[in-house]
Amino acid sequence: MKILQLLPFVAALVLAALIVWAAGAGDFMSFGAVLMSDPWGVVTLADLYIGFLLSALIIWFSHARKWVAILWILPLPVLGNVWTGIWFAIHLPRIVRALRDTRGVNTATR
């Protein structure tokens, strides 16, 4: 499980590194105008924010303490999938256990 947990964490680190690189190498403001003027740019942003919404739903329903869920959800629009990757890296064992339990899979006999 530790190796599986490492995947979303490494993905988050790679994405963070790409963001830092792009921030230094590109002009975000001028590209933002180009992105919003192209239909595929609009689709890309819609896809991104719908993904944030779906991540927020998973986070919301997986936390019993809603204030904790809110603390994880609020940064999503700013930190994006870097934040989602960190959340999954931390919570993946609990999510896997919950999914196995709901399917009736007994992990003790595996």
Stockholm file with secondary structure:
# STOCKHOLM 1.0

chainA/1-110         MKILQLLPFVAALVLAALIVWAAGAGDFMSFGAVLMSDPWGVVTLADLYIGFLLSALIIWFSHARKWVAILWILPLPVLGNVWTGIWFAIHLPRIVRALRDTRGVNTATR
#=GR chainA/1-110 SS CHHHHHHHHHHHHHHHHHHHHHHHHSCHHHHHHHHHHSHHHHHHHHHHHHHHHHHHHHHHHHCSSHHHHHHHHTTHHHHHHHHHHHHHHHHHHHHHHHHHHHTTCCGGGC
#=GC SS_cons         CHHHHHHHHHHHHHHHHHHHHHHHHSCHHHHHHHHHHSHHHHHHHHHHHHHHHHHHHHHHHHCSSHHHHHHHHTTHHHHHHHHHHHHHHHHHHHHHHHHHHHTTCCGGGC
//
